[in-house]
Amino acid sequence: MQKSLILTMTLTIGLAVEWCLARIETTRVEAKASQGGQFTAADTIGRAPTLDGLCSGGLKIVDLTWPLNDKGAYWPAADYKPFELRTIATLEKNGVLSKAFCMPEHQGTHIDAPNHFEADRPSVDRIPLGDLFAAGVLIDVSEQAATNADYALSQADVEAWEKINGRIPERAVVLLKTGWGRHFQNPARYRNQDVMGRMHFPSFSAEAVRFLIDRRNVRGIGVDTLSIDAGQSRDFAVHHLLGRAGRYGLENLAGLEELPASNFYLVVAPIKIETGTGGPTRVLAVLP
């Protein structure tokens, strides 16, 4: 009986101390934030986002999605056309306002499902729901891309990021900020085609993506350009690597300049097209 009482008291005291330490850490971080301080990985201790925090409006949400309209860039291939929206019922004539839209699966901010480039891989409606919620990290190569439109993220870039920010979390989604999003509403500049019709824009290298899949077990990757393969790619190696591994890609992301390097979470909500190879997707980042 005495041993049981001592064990109970020890556990109770331990839990109380743990709670107090977490509360002290939370107070310290809140004070730091109020003074304009910068967060580090250590600052998130005791401050993981909760559903209550999300629903009460206590967390910052960043929309990483471009609105769909006929001004956005699209892939320069046969049967790819601008987004089309037309009115099919009006309040004046029908008592209800209703519209119809037409677009390819891979237009605007969208997801590439594993079956996009690989047979016998999940279609967009078969992506496991758990994979659509993930920790996010952001790697910024906008400085390199500003002087080299064909810049491709390397494994060395990933390792350099980890030296500063820590190891990429297991099952995260890695976003690549190239700065190219500023051209999205200027399709010709966004595609950046030369006289031969070849596009030039930055993105991921196959080397880096192989590392992220094999060594970091990422759920997916995303980028603020037309493709997760660099513009001049002809073999679409990154698409094939992701597809074979059953992972997804996010293309034409917006708002990446509002994200920190780490310590945020992603909600990926694609349209559910049966057997689809992708589709327009609302991508949201949740920040503690």
Sequence and secondary structure as in RCSB ss.txt:
>XXXX:A:sequence
MQKSLILTMTLTIGLAVEWCLARIETTRVEAKASQGGQFTAADTIGRAPTLDGLCSGGLKIVDLTWPLNDKGAYW
PAADYKPFELRTIATLEKNGVLSKAFCMPEHQGTHIDAPNHFEADRPSVDRIPLGDLFAAGVLIDVSEQAATNAD
YALSQADVEAWEKINGRIPERAVVLLKTGWGRHFQNPARYRNQDVMGRMHFPSFSAEAVRFLIDRRNVRGIGVDT
LSIDAGQSRDFAVHHLLGRAGRYGLENLAGLEELPASNFYLVVAPIKIETGTGGPTRVLAVLP
>XXXX:A:secstr
 HHHHHHHHHHHHHHHHHHHHHHHHHHHHHHHHHTT    GGGGTT    HHHHHTT SEEEE     STTS   
 STT    EEEEEE HHHHSS EEEEE  SSSSSEEE GGGTSTTS  GGGS GGGGEEEEEEEE HHHHHH TT
 EE HHHHHHHHHHH    TT EEEEE SGGGGTTSHHHHHTB TTS B   EE HHHHHHHHHTT  SEEEESS
S SB TT SS HHHHHHHHHT EEEES   GGG  SSSEEEEEEE   TT SEEEEEEEEEE 
